[in-house]
Structures are given as C-alpha cells and as structure tokens.
C-alpha cells in the first residue's frame, strides 16, 4: 500500500469558482507515482498510477483520444500554426 500522507493535492485552475469541487485532484509529488482523487470525496478512493502510466494517459488526453464525438476542445478552437 502506498503512503499518501505526504501527498500535496492540487486541482486545475480551470476547475472554476462557484464551489469548484466538481473535479479531480492530483498529487504528483510522491516518489514514483501520481495519485488521483475526486475533490468531492477527498477521503474516498484514490487511483494511483506509475509515472509512465500517467504520462501515457496525459499524452492520450492531449491527442484528443477521449474527446466526445462533435466536441470542440480548447486546443482545437485555437490551433497554432507552424
């Protein structure tokens, strides 16, 4: 079992105001792992990923692999020209 007592939890600045609890929190200060939890349930379940798994997941998110059909992401709204 991984000791999460030293985890420094943070959430995206894009989570917004007005409660701002409808998002996930990430702790990436732990040795060799990244932890993820629901901000509405900080004492609930925590998902733990190796750094390699986390990097692969983030890469796939950035590539749009998990976008819903017809959804326009912010990166697609403002494409950068090369």
C-alpha positions as CSV (number, residue, x, y, z in Angstrom):
1,X,0.0,0.0,0.0
2,X,1.2,3.5,-0.9
3,X,1.6,6.1,1.9
4,X,-0.4,9.1,0.8
5,X,0.1,11.1,4.0
6,X,2.7,13.4,2.3
7,X,0.6,13.9,-0.9
8,X,0.1,17.6,-1.9
9,X,-3.2,17.6,-3.7
10,X,-4.0,20.2,-6.3
11,X,-6.7,20.8,-8.9
12,X,-6.8,22.6,-12.2
13,X,-7.1,26.4,-12.2
14,X,-9.7,25.7,-14.9
15,X,-12.0,24.0,-12.4
16,X,-13.6,27.4,-11.9
17,X,-15.1,29.2,-9.0
18,X,-18.5,28.8,-7.5
19,X,-17.7,25.8,-5.4
20,X,-15.0,24.4,-7.7
21,X,-15.4,20.9,-6.2
22,X,-16.6,19.2,-9.4
23,X,-13.2,18.0,-10.5
24,X,-10.4,15.7,-9.7
25,X,-7.3,16.4,-7.6
26,X,-3.8,15.2,-8.5
27,X,-0.8,14.6,-6.2
28,X,2.4,14.4,-8.3
29,X,4.9,15.0,-5.5
30,X,5.1,11.3,-4.5
31,X,8.1,9.1,-5.3
32,X,7.5,7.2,-8.5
33,X,3.7,7.6,-8.6
34,X,0.9,10.0,-9.3
35,X,-2.3,9.8,-7.3
36,X,-5.8,11.0,-8.4
37,X,-8.9,11.5,-6.3
38,X,-12.4,13.0,-6.5
39,X,-12.4,16.5,-5.0
40,X,-16.0,16.0,-3.7
41,X,-14.8,12.9,-1.7
42,X,-11.3,13.6,-0.5
43,X,-11.4,10.7,1.9
44,X,-12.7,8.3,-0.7
45,X,-10.9,6.0,-3.2
46,X,-7.6,7.1,-4.7
47,X,-6.3,5.9,-8.1
48,X,-2.5,5.5,-8.2
49,X,-0.5,5.4,-11.4
50,X,3.1,4.9,-12.2
51,X,4.7,8.0,-13.8
52,X,4.9,6.1,-17.1
53,X,1.2,5.3,-17.0
54,X,0.3,8.9,-16.1
55,X,2.5,10.3,-18.9
56,X,0.8,7.9,-21.4
57,X,-2.7,8.9,-20.1
58,X,-1.9,12.7,-20.3
59,X,-0.5,12.2,-23.8
60,X,-3.7,10.5,-25.0
61,X,-5.8,13.3,-23.4
62,X,-3.8,15.9,-25.3
63,X,-4.1,13.9,-28.5
64,X,-7.9,14.1,-28.1
65,X,-8.4,10.3,-27.8
66,X,-11.0,10.7,-25.1
67,X,-13.0,13.6,-26.7
68,X,-16.7,13.1,-27.2
69,X,-17.8,13.0,-30.8
70,X,-18.6,16.5,-32.0
71,X,-16.9,18.1,-29.0
72,X,-14.5,21.0,-29.7
73,X,-11.6,21.2,-27.3
74,X,-9.8,24.4,-26.5
75,X,-6.7,23.2,-28.4
76,X,-8.9,22.7,-31.5
77,X,-10.6,26.1,-31.1
78,X,-7.3,27.9,-31.3
79,X,-5.0,25.8,-33.5
80,X,-1.4,27.0,-33.6
81,X,0.1,27.5,-37.0
82,X,3.6,26.0,-37.5
